[in-house]
């Protein structure tokens, strides 16, 4: 998905769709809702460089990550992140 909206990282750096950011924190409210493999997947995003999936009109940044499963299928999770929870790594 391509958006014309921008967000910001913890240092005030402009973040755009398809940029890469390091995920420094995950909202506890997200973790609390998950269980099993979803919890393991989303928790494993912490500290990783992830791609910006979408940015809402209000600047809310969404990031995503994909996992290749043993059966060959790919699963993706996307989560909303707070400005202070991401750090710009590189542009798209």
PDB file of N, CA, C and O in Angstrom:
ATOM      1  N   UNK A   1       0.851  -1.170   0.000  1.00  0.00           N
ATOM      2  CA  UNK A   1       0.000   0.000   0.000  1.00  0.00           C
ATOM      3  C   UNK A   1       0.893   1.228   0.000  1.00  0.00           C
ATOM      4  O   UNK A   1       1.858   1.296   0.762  1.00  0.00           O
ATOM      5  N   UNK A   2       0.586   2.181  -0.833  1.00  0.00           N
ATOM      6  CA  UNK A   2       1.377   3.393  -0.896  1.00  0.00           C
ATOM      7  C   UNK A   2       0.534   4.574  -0.449  1.00  0.00           C
ATOM      8  O   UNK A   2      -0.568   4.805  -0.946  1.00  0.00           O
ATOM      9  N   UNK A   3       1.082   5.311   0.498  1.00  0.00           N
ATOM     10  CA  UNK A   3       0.390   6.449   1.069  1.00  0.00           C
ATOM     11  C   UNK A   3       1.229   7.699   0.819  1.00  0.00           C
ATOM     12  O   UNK A   3       2.450   7.625   0.678  1.00  0.00           O
ATOM     13  N   UNK A   4       0.568   8.826   0.769  1.00  0.00           N
ATOM     14  CA  UNK A   4       1.295  10.088   0.647  1.00  0.00           C
ATOM     15  C   UNK A   4       1.558  10.693   2.020  1.00  0.00           C
ATOM     16  O   UNK A   4       2.181  11.750   2.124  1.00  0.00           O
ATOM     17  N   UNK A   5       1.092  10.039   3.060  1.00  0.00           N
ATOM     18  CA  UNK A   5       1.268  10.542   4.415  1.00  0.00           C
ATOM     19  C   UNK A   5       2.671  10.220   4.921  1.00  0.00           C
ATOM     20  O   UNK A   5       3.326   9.296   4.439  1.00  0.00           O
ATOM     21  N   UNK A   6       3.113  10.997   5.897  1.00  0.00           N
ATOM     22  CA  UNK A   6       4.403  10.746   6.527  1.00  0.00           C
ATOM     23  C   UNK A   6       4.221  10.648   8.031  1.00  0.00           C
ATOM     24  O   UNK A   6       3.259  11.163   8.602  1.00  0.00           O
ATOM     25  N   UNK A   7       5.172   9.974   8.650  1.00  0.00           N
ATOM     26  CA  UNK A   7       5.225   9.872  10.103  1.00  0.00           C
ATOM     27  C   UNK A   7       6.607  10.315  10.551  1.00  0.00           C
ATOM     28  O   UNK A   7       7.396  10.813   9.749  1.00  0.00           O
ATOM     29  N   UNK A   8       6.898  10.134  11.822  1.00  0.00           N
ATOM     30  CA  UNK A   8       8.208  10.488  12.354  1.00  0.00           C
ATOM     31  C   UNK A   8       8.705   9.385  13.269  1.00  0.00           C
ATOM     32  O   UNK A   8       7.923   8.649  13.871  1.00  0.00           O
ATOM     33  N   UNK A   9      10.034   9.285  13.360  1.00  0.00           N
ATOM     34  CA  UNK A   9      10.626   8.347  14.305  1.00  0.00           C
ATOM     35  C   UNK A   9      10.965   9.087  15.595  1.00  0.00           C
ATOM     36  O   UNK A   9      10.653  10.269  15.734  1.00  0.00           O
ATOM     37  N   UNK A  10      11.591   8.405  16.520  1.00  0.00           N
ATOM     38  CA  UNK A  10      11.893   8.977  17.838  1.00  0.00           C
ATOM     39  C   UNK A  10      12.827  10.176  17.781  1.00  0.00           C
ATOM     40  O   UNK A  10      12.867  10.979  18.713  1.00  0.00           O
ATOM     41  N   UNK A  11      13.578  10.303  16.688  1.00  0.00           N
ATOM     42  CA  UNK A  11      14.514  11.415  16.525  1.00  0.00           C
ATOM     43  C   UNK A  11      13.967  12.535  15.650  1.00  0.00           C
ATOM     44  O   UNK A  11      14.683  13.482  15.325  1.00  0.00           O
ATOM     45  N   UNK A  12      12.686  12.422  15.267  1.00  0.00           N
ATOM     46  CA  UNK A  12      12.068  13.441  14.438  1.00  0.00           C
ATOM     47  C   UNK A  12      12.316  13.251  12.949  1.00  0.00           C
ATOM     48  O   UNK A  12      11.906  14.087  12.144  1.00  0.00           O
ATOM     49  N   UNK A  13      12.979  12.167  12.573  1.00  0.00           N
ATOM     50  CA  UNK A  13      13.250  11.880  11.167  1.00  0.00           C
ATOM     51  C   UNK A  13      11.941  11.510  10.468  1.00  0.00           C
ATOM     52  O   UNK A  13      11.148  10.736  11.004  1.00  0.00           O
ATOM     53  N   UNK A  14      11.715  12.061   9.276  1.00  0.00           N
ATOM     54  CA  UNK A  14      10.508  11.754   8.507  1.00  0.00           C
ATOM     55  C   UNK A  14      10.558  10.297   8.043  1.00  0.00           C
ATOM     56  O   UNK A  14      11.582   9.818   7.558  1.00  0.00           O
ATOM     57  N   UNK A  15       9.431   9.609   8.203  1.00  0.00           N
ATOM     58  CA  UNK A  15       9.301   8.215   7.804  1.00  0.00           C
ATOM     59  C   UNK A  15       8.196   8.132   6.760  1.00  0.00           C
ATOM     60  O   UNK A  15       7.125   8.717   6.918  1.00  0.00           O
ATOM     61  N   UNK A  16       8.481   7.382   5.677  1.00  0.00           N
ATOM     62  CA  UNK A  16       7.517   7.209   4.587  1.00  0.00           C
ATOM     63  C   UNK A  16       7.239   5.730   4.357  1.00  0.00           C
ATOM     64  O   UNK A  16       7.958   4.864   4.853  1.00  0.00           O
ATOM     65  N   UNK A  17       6.182   5.456   3.595  1.00  0.00           N
ATOM     66  CA  UNK A  17       5.870   4.078   3.214  1.00  0.00           C
ATOM     67  C   UNK A  17       7.094   3.406   2.615  1.00  0.00           C
ATOM     68  O   UNK A  17       7.856   4.016   1.865  1.00  0.00           O
ATOM     69  N   UNK A  18       7.264   2.139   2.961  1.00  0.00           N
ATOM     70  CA  UNK A  18       8.326   1.272   2.451  1.00  0.00           C
ATOM     71  C   UNK A  18       9.709   1.580   3.017  1.00  0.00           C
ATOM     72  O   UNK A  18      10.666   0.881   2.684  1.00  0.00           O
ATOM     73  N   UNK A  19       9.847   2.609   3.867  1.00  0.00           N
ATOM     74  CA  UNK A  19      11.115   2.832   4.565  1.00  0.00           C
ATOM     75  C   UNK A  19      11.329   1.694   5.556  1.00  0.00           C
ATOM     76  O   UNK A  19      10.415   0.925   5.851  1.00  0.00           O
ATOM     77  N   UNK A  20      12.553   1.604   6.060  1.00  0.00           N
ATOM     78  CA  UNK A  20      12.886   0.606   7.070  1.00  0.00           C
ATOM     79  C   UNK A  20      13.206   1.304   8.383  1.00  0.00           C
ATOM     80  O   UNK A  20      13.930   2.299   8.414  1.00  0.00           O
ATOM     81  N   UNK A  21      12.658   0.769   9.462  1.00  0.00           N
ATOM     82  CA  UNK A  21      12.863   1.311  10.803  1.00  0.00           C
ATOM     83  C   UNK A  21      13.216   0.177  11.758  1.00  0.00           C
ATOM     84  O   UNK A  21      12.847  -0.975  11.528  1.00  0.00           O
ATOM     85  N   UNK A  22      13.927   0.503  12.821  1.00  0.00           N
ATOM     86  CA  UNK A  22      14.205  -0.473  13.876  1.00  0.00           C
ATOM     87  C   UNK A  22      13.087  -0.341  14.900  1.00  0.00           C
ATOM     88  O   UNK A  22      12.769   0.759  15.353  1.00  0.00           O
ATOM     89  N   UNK A  23      12.501  -1.469  15.254  1.00  0.00           N
ATOM     90  CA  UNK A  23      11.397  -1.479  16.214  1.00  0.00           C
ATOM     91  C   UNK A  23      11.966  -1.619  17.623  1.00  0.00           C
ATOM     92  O   UNK A  23      12.529  -2.657  17.971  1.00  0.00           O
ATOM     93  N   UNK A  24      11.818  -0.573  18.427  1.00  0.00           N
ATOM     94  CA  UNK A  24      12.397  -0.515  19.763  1.00  0.00           C
ATOM     95  C   UNK A  24      11.429  -0.898  20.870  1.00  0.00           C
ATOM     96  O   UNK A  24      11.852  -1.232  21.977  1.00  0.00           O
ATOM     97  N   UNK A  25      10.138  -0.851  20.584  1.00  0.00           N
ATOM     98  CA  UNK A  25       9.130  -1.192  21.591  1.00  0.00           C
ATOM     99  C   UNK A  25       7.840  -1.600  20.890  1.00  0.00           C
ATOM    100  O   UNK A  25       7.529  -1.143  19.790  1.00  0.00           O
ATOM    101  N   UNK A  26       7.109  -2.465  21.561  1.00  0.00           N
ATOM    102  CA  UNK A  26       5.786  -2.888  21.088  1.00  0.00           C
ATOM    103  C   UNK A  26       4.789  -2.552  22.181  1.00  0.00           C
ATOM    104  O   UNK A  26       5.025  -2.843  23.353  1.00  0.00           O
ATOM    105  N   UNK A  27       3.697  -1.952  21.810  1.00  0.00           N
ATOM    106  CA  UNK A  27       2.676  -1.591  22.797  1.00  0.00           C
ATOM    107  C   UNK A  27       2.236  -2.823  23.597  1.00  0.00           C
ATOM    108  O   UNK A  27       1.924  -3.860  23.013  1.00  0.00           O
ATOM    109  N   UNK A  28       2.211  -2.712  24.921  1.00  0.00           N
ATOM    110  CA  UNK A  28       1.739  -3.826  25.752  1.00  0.00           C
ATOM    111  C   UNK A  28       0.314  -4.259  25.390  1.00  0.00           C
ATOM    112  O   UNK A  28      -0.020  -5.438  25.503  1.00  0.00           O
ATOM    113  N   UNK A  29      -0.519  -3.321  24.960  1.00  0.00           N
ATOM    114  CA  UNK A  29      -1.902  -3.659  24.598  1.00  0.00           C
ATOM    115  C   UNK A  29      -1.941  -4.591  23.390  1.00  0.00           C
ATOM    116  O   UNK A  29      -2.883  -5.372  23.253  1.00  0.00           O
ATOM    117  N   UNK A  30      -0.952  -4.529  22.521  1.00  0.00           N
ATOM    118  CA  UNK A  30      -0.883  -5.439  21.378  1.00  0.00           C
ATOM    119  C   UNK A  30      -0.465  -6.817  21.857  1.00  0.00           C
ATOM    120  O   UNK A  30      -1.094  -7.818  21.512  1.00  0.00           O
ATOM    121  N   UNK A  31       0.586  -6.872  22.646  1.00  0.00           N
ATOM    122  CA  UNK A  31       1.103  -8.149  23.149  1.00  0.00           C
ATOM    123  C   UNK A  31       0.038  -8.885  23.952  1.00  0.00           C
ATOM    124  O   UNK A  31      -0.088 -10.106  23.855  1.00  0.00           O
ATOM    125  N   UNK A  32      -0.725  -8.142  24.741  1.00  0.00           N
ATOM    126  CA  UNK A  32      -1.740  -8.738  25.616  1.00  0.00           C
ATOM    127  C   UNK A  32      -2.838  -9.457  24.826  1.00  0.00           C
ATOM    128  O   UNK A  32      -3.441 -10.404  25.333  1.00  0.00           O
ATOM    129  N   UNK A  33      -3.100  -9.022  23.601  1.00  0.00           N
ATOM    130  CA  UNK A  33      -4.173  -9.605  22.788  1.00  0.00           C
ATOM    131  C   UNK A  33      -3.748 -10.865  22.045  1.00  0.00           C
ATOM    132  O   UNK A  33      -4.594 -11.576  21.502  1.00  0.00           O
ATOM    133  N   UNK A  34      -2.451 -11.151  22.013  1.00  0.00           N
ATOM    134  CA  UNK A  34      -1.947 -12.244  21.189  1.00  0.00           C
ATOM    135  C   UNK A  34      -1.652 -13.498  21.996  1.00  0.00           C
ATOM    136  O   UNK A  34      -1.452 -13.444  23.209  1.00  0.00           O
ATOM    137  N   UNK A  35      -1.627 -14.624  21.302  1.00  0.00           N
ATOM    138  CA  UNK A  35      -1.272 -15.903  21.925  1.00  0.00           C
ATOM    139  C   UNK A  35      -0.601 -16.785  20.878  1.00  0.00           C
ATOM    140  O   UNK A  35      -0.693 -16.520  19.679  1.00  0.00           O
ATOM    141  N   UNK A  36       0.064 -17.819  21.335  1.00  0.00           N
ATOM    142  CA  UNK A  36       0.633 -18.826  20.452  1.00  0.00           C
ATOM    143  C   UNK A  36       1.617 -18.271  19.439  1.00  0.00           C
ATOM    144  O   UNK A  36       2.471 -17.447  19.767  1.00  0.00           O
ATOM    145  N   UNK A  37       1.485 -18.736  18.194  1.00  0.00           N
ATOM    146  CA  UNK A  37       2.443 -18.355  17.153  1.00  0.00           C
ATOM    147  C   UNK A  37       2.358 -16.863  16.825  1.00  0.00           C
ATOM    148  O   UNK A  37       3.370 -16.258  16.472  1.00  0.00           O
ATOM    149  N   UNK A  38       1.170 -16.260  16.937  1.00  0.00           N
ATOM    150  CA  UNK A  38       1.060 -14.815  16.691  1.00  0.00           C
ATOM    151  C   UNK A  38       1.883 -14.040  17.713  1.00  0.00           C
ATOM    152  O   UNK A  38       2.580 -13.090  17.356  1.00  0.00           O
ATOM    153  N   UNK A  39       1.806 -14.437  18.974  1.00  0.00           N
ATOM    154  CA  UNK A  39       2.582 -13.780  20.026  1.00  0.00           C
ATOM    155  C   UNK A  39       4.074 -13.950  19.763  1.00  0.00           C
ATOM    156  O   UNK A  39       4.842 -12.995  19.889  1.00  0.00           O
ATOM    157  N   UNK A  40       4.485 -15.160  19.398  1.00  0.00           N
ATOM    158  CA  UNK A  40       5.902 -15.419  19.105  1.00  0.00           C
ATOM    159  C   UNK A  40       6.368 -14.584  17.918  1.00  0.00           C
ATOM    160  O   UNK A  40       7.447 -13.994  17.964  1.00  0.00           O
ATOM    161  N   UNK A  41       5.565 -14.529  16.856  1.00  0.00           N
ATOM    162  CA  UNK A  41       5.939 -13.762  15.669  1.00  0.00           C
ATOM    163  C   UNK A  41       6.086 -12.282  15.992  1.00  0.00           C
ATOM    164  O   UNK A  41       7.126 -11.684  15.715  1.00  0.00           O
ATOM    165  N   UNK A  42       5.062 -11.696  16.569  1.00  0.00           N
ATOM    166  CA  UNK A  42       5.074 -10.258  16.845  1.00  0.00           C
ATOM    167  C   UNK A  42       6.176  -9.920  17.852  1.00  0.00           C
ATOM    168  O   UNK A  42       6.859  -8.908  17.694  1.00  0.00           O
ATOM    169  N   UNK A  43       6.357 -10.736  18.867  1.00  0.00           N
ATOM    170  CA  UNK A  43       7.420 -10.497  19.849  1.00  0.00           C
ATOM    171  C   UNK A  43       8.794 -10.532  19.194  1.00  0.00           C
ATOM    172  O   UNK A  43       9.693  -9.794  19.598  1.00  0.00           O
ATOM    173  N   UNK A  44       8.962 -11.382  18.187  1.00  0.00           N
ATOM    174  CA  UNK A  44      10.266 -11.500  17.518  1.00  0.00           C
ATOM    175  C   UNK A  44      10.590 -10.262  16.678  1.00  0.00           C
ATOM    176  O   UNK A  44      11.730 -10.104  16.241  1.00  0.00           O
ATOM    177  N   UNK A  45       9.622  -9.389  16.444  1.00  0.00           N
ATOM    178  CA  UNK A  45       9.860  -8.161  15.691  1.00  0.00           C
ATOM    179  C   UNK A  45      10.679  -7.153  16.493  1.00  0.00           C
ATOM    180  O   UNK A  45      11.339  -6.287  15.920  1.00  0.00           O
ATOM    181  N   UNK A  46      10.633  -7.268  17.815  1.00  0.00           N
ATOM    182  CA  UNK A  46      11.320  -6.326  18.696  1.00  0.00           C
ATOM    183  C   UNK A  46      12.824  -6.338  18.425  1.00  0.00           C
ATOM    184  O   UNK A  46      13.457  -7.394  18.433  1.00  0.00           O
ATOM    185  N   UNK A  47      13.383  -5.164  18.188  1.00  0.00           N
ATOM    186  CA  UNK A  47      14.808  -5.031  17.920  1.00  0.00           C
ATOM    187  C   UNK A  47      15.192  -5.254  16.463  1.00  0.00           C
ATOM    188  O   UNK A  47      16.345  -5.047  16.085  1.00  0.00           O
ATOM    189  N   UNK A  48      14.233  -5.673  15.645  1.00  0.00           N
ATOM    190  CA  UNK A  48      14.494  -5.956  14.238  1.00  0.00           C
ATOM    191  C   UNK A  48      14.281  -4.716  13.370  1.00  0.00           C
ATOM    192  O   UNK A  48      13.593  -3.770  13.755  1.00  0.00           O
ATOM    193  N   UNK A  49      14.887  -4.753  12.202  1.00  0.00           N
ATOM    194  CA  UNK A  49      14.615  -3.740  11.191  1.00  0.00           C
ATOM    195  C   UNK A  49      13.412  -4.230  10.401  1.00  0.00           C
ATOM    196  O   UNK A  49      13.448  -5.304   9.801  1.00  0.00           O
ATOM    197  N   UNK A  50      12.345  -3.436  10.405  1.00  0.00           N
ATOM    198  CA  UNK A  50      11.082  -3.815   9.770  1.00  0.00           C
ATOM    199  C   UNK A  50      10.676  -2.744   8.769  1.00  0.00           C
ATOM    200  O   UNK A  50      11.129  -1.602   8.839  1.00  0.00           O
ATOM    201  N   UNK A  51       9.818  -3.133   7.843  1.00  0.00           N
ATOM    202  CA  UNK A  51       9.393  -2.209   6.798  1.00  0.00           C
ATOM    203  C   UNK A  51       8.119  -1.479   7.198  1.00  0.00           C
ATOM    204  O   UNK A  51       7.215  -2.058   7.799  1.00  0.00           O
ATOM    205  N   UNK A  52       8.067  -0.195   6.852  1.00  0.00           N
ATOM    206  CA  UNK A  52       6.857   0.591   7.080  1.00  0.00           C
ATOM    207  C   UNK A  52       5.813   0.123   6.068  1.00  0.00           C
ATOM    208  O   UNK A  52       6.042   0.154   4.859  1.00  0.00           O
ATOM    209  N   UNK A  53       4.683  -0.305   6.577  1.00  0.00           N
ATOM    210  CA  UNK A  53       3.610  -0.893   5.785  1.00  0.00           C
ATOM    211  C   UNK A  53       2.598   0.159   5.327  1.00  0.00           C
ATOM    212  O   UNK A  53       2.091   0.097   4.207  1.00  0.00           O
ATOM    213  N   UNK A  54       2.311   1.122   6.203  1.00  0.00           N
ATOM    214  CA  UNK A  54       1.320   2.151   5.905  1.00  0.00           C
ATOM    215  C   UNK A  54       1.500   3.282   6.905  1.00  0.00           C
ATOM    216  O   UNK A  54       2.056   3.086   7.986  1.00  0.00           O
ATOM    217  N   UNK A  55       1.033   4.452   6.541  1.00  0.00           N
ATOM    218  CA  UNK A  55       1.010   5.598   7.453  1.00  0.00           C
ATOM    219  C   UNK A  55      -0.351   6.263   7.319  1.00  0.00           C
ATOM    220  O   UNK A  55      -0.764   6.656   6.228  1.00  0.00           O
ATOM    221  N   UNK A  56      -1.031   6.379   8.435  1.00  0.00           N
ATOM    222  CA  UNK A  56      -2.354   6.988   8.429  1.00  0.00           C
ATOM    223  C   UNK A  56      -2.249   8.508   8.316  1.00  0.00           C
ATOM    224  O   UNK A  56      -1.179   9.092   8.485  1.00  0.00           O
ATOM    225  N   UNK A  57      -3.370   9.116   8.033  1.00  0.00           N
ATOM    226  CA  UNK A  57      -3.455  10.569   7.872  1.00  0.00           C
ATOM    227  C   UNK A  57      -2.932  11.313   9.100  1.00  0.00           C
ATOM    228  O   UNK A  57      -2.355  12.393   8.972  1.00  0.00           O
ATOM    229  N   UNK A  58      -3.130  10.743  10.278  1.00  0.00           N
ATOM    230  CA  UNK A  58      -2.686  11.390  11.520  1.00  0.00           C
ATOM    231  C   UNK A  58      -1.211  11.129  11.833  1.00  0.00           C
ATOM    232  O   UNK A  58      -0.726  11.541  12.887  1.00  0.00           O
ATOM    233  N   UNK A  59      -0.485  10.443  10.924  1.00  0.00           N
ATOM    234  CA  UNK A  59       0.928  10.164  11.121  1.00  0.00           C
ATOM    235  C   UNK A  59       1.210   8.837  11.810  1.00  0.00           C
ATOM    236  O   UNK A  59       2.371   8.500  12.037  1.00  0.00           O
ATOM    237  N   UNK A  60       0.166   8.074  12.150  1.00  0.00           N
ATOM    238  CA  UNK A  60       0.335   6.771  12.791  1.00  0.00           C
ATOM    239  C   UNK A  60       1.045   5.819  11.829  1.00  0.00           C
ATOM    240  O   UNK A  60       0.560   5.566  10.726  1.00  0.00           O
ATOM    241  N   UNK A  61       2.188   5.297  12.251  1.00  0.00           N
ATOM    242  CA  UNK A  61       3.005   4.410  11.422  1.00  0.00           C
ATOM    243  C   UNK A  61       2.661   2.952  11.718  1.00  0.00           C
ATOM    244  O   UNK A  61       2.522   2.549  12.873  1.00  0.00           O
ATOM    245  N   UNK A  62       2.529   2.175  10.648  1.00  0.00           N
ATOM    246  CA  UNK A  62       2.326   0.728  10.743  1.00  0.00           C
ATOM    247  C   UNK A  62       3.535   0.038  10.136  1.00  0.00           C
ATOM    248  O   UNK A  62       4.016   0.433   9.074  1.00  0.00           O
ATOM    249  N   UNK A  63       4.024  -0.990  10.811  1.00  0.00           N
ATOM    250  CA  UNK A  63       5.152  -1.767  10.295  1.00  0.00           C
ATOM    251  C   UNK A  63       4.718  -3.209  10.099  1.00  0.00           C
ATOM    252  O   UNK A  63       3.748  -3.671  10.701  1.00  0.00           O
ATOM    253  N   UNK A  64       5.452  -3.910   9.247  1.00  0.00           N
ATOM    254  CA  UNK A  64       5.105  -5.306   8.994  1.00  0.00           C
ATOM    255  C   UNK A  64       6.368  -6.145   8.876  1.00  0.00           C
ATOM    256  O   UNK A  64       7.467  -5.641   8.646  1.00  0.00           O
ATOM    257  N   UNK A  65       6.164  -7.445   9.043  1.00  0.00           N
ATOM    258  CA  UNK A  65       7.242  -8.408   8.885  1.00  0.00           C
ATOM    259  C   UNK A  65       6.614  -9.701   8.384  1.00  0.00           C
ATOM    260  O   UNK A  65       5.476 -10.022   8.725  1.00  0.00           O
ATOM    261  N   UNK A  66       7.363 -10.437   7.574  1.00  0.00           N
ATOM    262  CA  UNK A  66       6.870 -11.700   7.028  1.00  0.00           C
ATOM    263  C   UNK A  66       7.691 -12.863   7.556  1.00  0.00           C
ATOM    264  O   UNK A  66       8.880 -12.732   7.845  1.00  0.00           O
ATOM    265  N   UNK A  67       7.021 -14.011   7.674  1.00  0.00           N
ATOM    266  CA  UNK A  67       7.668 -15.250   8.082  1.00  0.00           C
ATOM    267  C   UNK A  67       7.337 -16.336   7.068  1.00  0.00           C
ATOM    268  O   UNK A  67       6.176 -16.512   6.699  1.00  0.00           O
ATOM    269  N   UNK A  68       8.352 -17.061   6.619  1.00  0.00           N
ATOM    270  CA  UNK A  68       8.147 -18.199   5.725  1.00  0.00           C
ATOM    271  C   UNK A  68       7.947 -19.424   6.608  1.00  0.00           C
ATOM    272  O   UNK A  68       8.794 -19.745   7.441  1.00  0.00           O
ATOM    273  N   UNK A  69       6.831 -20.098   6.421  1.00  0.00           N
ATOM    274  CA  UNK A  69       6.477 -21.274   7.206  1.00  0.00           C
ATOM    275  C   UNK A  69       7.070 -22.537   6.574  1.00  0.00           C
ATOM    276  O   UNK A  69       7.394 -22.544   5.387  1.00  0.00           O
ATOM    277  N   UNK A  70       7.212 -23.597   7.362  1.00  0.00           N
ATOM    278  CA  UNK A  70       7.772 -24.851   6.835  1.00  0.00           C
ATOM    279  C   UNK A  70       7.000 -25.403   5.633  1.00  0.00           C
ATOM    280  O   UNK A  70       7.579 -26.092   4.793  1.00  0.00           O
ATOM    281  N   UNK A  71       5.712 -25.110   5.546  1.00  0.00           N
ATOM    282  CA  UNK A  71       4.905 -25.608   4.424  1.00  0.00           C
ATOM    283  C   UNK A  71       5.055 -24.750   3.168  1.00  0.00           C
ATOM    284  O   UNK A  71       4.391 -24.995   2.161  1.00  0.00           O
ATOM    285  N   UNK A  72       5.941 -23.730   3.234  1.00  0.00           N
ATOM    286  CA  UNK A  72       6.192 -22.879   2.078  1.00  0.00           C
ATOM    287  C   UNK A  72       5.328 -21.637   2.020  1.00  0.00           C
ATOM    288  O   UNK A  72       5.589 -20.742   1.217  1.00  0.00           O
ATOM    289  N   UNK A  73       4.308 -21.566   2.852  1.00  0.00           N
ATOM    290  CA  UNK A  73       3.445 -20.383   2.885  1.00  0.00           C
ATOM    291  C   UNK A  73       4.136 -19.248   3.629  1.00  0.00           C
ATOM    292  O   UNK A  73       5.021 -19.478   4.452  1.00  0.00           O
ATOM    293  N   UNK A  74       3.726 -18.040   3.333  1.00  0.00           N
ATOM    294  CA  UNK A  74       4.266 -16.855   4.002  1.00  0.00           C
ATOM    295  C   UNK A  74       3.152 -16.215   4.812  1.00  0.00           C
ATOM    296  O   UNK A  74       2.021 -16.079   4.344  1.00  0.00           O
ATOM    297  N   UNK A  75       3.488 -15.824   6.034  1.00  0.00           N
ATOM    298  CA  UNK A  75       2.526 -15.137   6.891  1.00  0.00           C
ATOM    299  C   UNK A  75       3.097 -13.765   7.237  1.00  0.00           C
ATOM    300  O   UNK A  75       4.299 -13.626   7.467  1.00  0.00           O
ATOM    301  N   UNK A  76       2.235 -12.760   7.272  1.00  0.00           N
ATOM    302  CA  UNK A  76       2.651 -11.404   7.581  1.00  0.00           C
ATOM    303  C   UNK A  76       1.841 -10.888   8.765  1.00  0.00           C
ATOM    304  O   UNK A  76       0.648 -11.163   8.894  1.00  0.00           O
ATOM    305  N   UNK A  77       2.524 -10.129   9.628  1.00  0.00           N
ATOM    306  CA  UNK A  77       1.845  -9.415  10.703  1.00  0.00           C
ATOM    307  C   UNK A  77       2.198  -7.947  10.570  1.00  0.00           C
ATOM    308  O   UNK A  77       3.343  -7.605  10.275  1.00  0.00           O
ATOM    309  N   UNK A  78       1.222  -7.080  10.785  1.00  0.00           N
ATOM    310  CA  UNK A  78       1.426  -5.637  10.766  1.00  0.00           C
ATOM    311  C   UNK A  78       0.903  -5.072  12.078  1.00  0.00           C
ATOM    312  O   UNK A  78      -0.167  -5.458  12.549  1.00  0.00           O
ATOM    313  N   UNK A  79       1.671  -4.148  12.667  1.00  0.00           N
ATOM    314  CA  UNK A  79       1.251  -3.526  13.924  1.00  0.00           C
ATOM    315  C   UNK A  79       1.466  -2.012  13.844  1.00  0.00           C
ATOM    316  O   UNK A  79       2.351  -1.524  13.141  1.00  0.00           O
ATOM    317  N   UNK A  80       0.633  -1.296  14.581  1.00  0.00           N
ATOM    318  CA  UNK A  80       0.796   0.148  14.728  1.00  0.00           C
ATOM    319  C   UNK A  80       1.862   0.397  15.782  1.00  0.00           C
ATOM    320  O   UNK A  80       1.936  -0.306  16.790  1.00  0.00           O
ATOM    321  N   UNK A  81       2.689   1.413  15.533  1.00  0.00           N
ATOM    322  CA  UNK A  81       3.767   1.717  16.474  1.00  0.00           C
ATOM    323  C   UNK A  81       3.740   3.190  16.852  1.00  0.00           C
ATOM    324  O   UNK A  81       3.272   4.039  16.094  1.00  0.00           O
ATOM    325  N   UNK A  82       4.247   3.467  18.028  1.00  0.00           N
ATOM    326  CA  UNK A  82       4.356   4.838  18.499  1.00  0.00           C
ATOM    327  C   UNK A  82       5.640   5.469  17.968  1.00  0.00           C
ATOM    328  O   UNK A  82       6.615   4.768  17.699  1.00  0.00           O
ATOM    329  N   UNK A  83       5.639   6.779  17.818  1.00  0.00           N
ATOM    330  CA  UNK A  83       6.801   7.517  17.312  1.00  0.00           C
ATOM    331  C   UNK A  83       8.070   7.160  18.073  1.00  0.00           C
ATOM    332  O   UNK A  83       9.116   6.933  17.465  1.00  0.00           O
ATOM    333  N   UNK A  84       7.985   7.110  19.403  1.00  0.00           N
ATOM    334  CA  UNK A  84       9.180   6.846  20.207  1.00  0.00           C
ATOM    335  C   UNK A  84       9.623   5.379  20.153  1.00  0.00           C
ATOM    336  O   UNK A  84      10.665   5.028  20.705  1.00  0.00           O
ATOM    337  N   UNK A  85       8.844   4.533  19.499  1.00  0.00           N
ATOM    338  CA  UNK A  85       9.157   3.102  19.424  1.00  0.00           C
ATOM    339  C   UNK A  85       9.906   2.709  18.160  1.00  0.00           C
ATOM    340  O   UNK A  85      10.242   1.539  17.978  1.00  0.00           O
ATOM    341  N   UNK A  86      10.173   3.686  17.274  1.00  0.00           N
ATOM    342  CA  UNK A  86      10.877   3.361  16.032  1.00  0.00           C
ATOM    343  C   UNK A  86      12.039   4.314  15.787  1.00  0.00           C
ATOM    344  O   UNK A  86      12.040   5.462  16.232  1.00  0.00           O
ATOM    345  N   UNK A  87      13.029   3.796  15.063  1.00  0.00           N
ATOM    346  CA  UNK A  87      14.177   4.585  14.685  1.00  0.00           C
ATOM    347  C   UNK A  87      14.468   4.326  13.205  1.00  0.00           C
ATOM    348  O   UNK A  87      14.647   3.180  12.794  1.00  0.00           O
ATOM    349  N   UNK A  88      14.514   5.397  12.409  1.00  0.00           N
ATOM    350  CA  UNK A  88      14.765   5.296  10.979  1.00  0.00           C
ATOM    351  C   UNK A  88      16.071   4.574  10.718  1.00  0.00           C
ATOM    352  O   UNK A  88      17.080   4.858  11.365  1.00  0.00           O
ATOM    353  N   UNK A  89      16.061   3.621   9.754  1.00  0.00           N
ATOM    354  CA  UNK A  89      17.268   2.897   9.358  1.00  0.00           C
ATOM    355  C   UNK A  89      17.667   3.276   7.932  1.00  0.00           C
ATOM    356  O   UNK A  89      18.800   3.693   7.693  1.00  0.00           O
ATOM    357  N   UNK A  90      16.730   3.132   6.981  1.00  0.00           N
ATOM    358  CA  UNK A  90      17.037   3.510   5.603  1.00  0.00           C
ATOM    359  C   UNK A  90      15.749   3.729   4.818  1.00  0.00           C
ATOM    360  O   UNK A  90      14.695   3.187   5.150  1.00  0.00           O
ATOM    361  N   UNK A  91      15.862   4.529   3.782  1.00  0.00           N
ATOM    362  CA  UNK A  91      14.729   4.820   2.927  1.00  0.00           C
ATOM    363  C   UNK A  91      14.447   3.672   1.978  1.00  0.00           C
ATOM    364  O   UNK A  91      15.268   2.774   1.792  1.00  0.00           O
ATOM    365  N   UNK A  92      13.272   3.725   1.386  1.00  0.00           N
ATOM    366  CA  UNK A  92      12.835   2.673   0.467  1.00  0.00           C
ATOM    367  C   UNK A  92      13.712   2.595  -0.754  1.00  0.00           C
ATOM    368  O   UNK A  92      13.479   1.760  -1.628  1.00  0.00           O
TER     369      UNK A  92
END
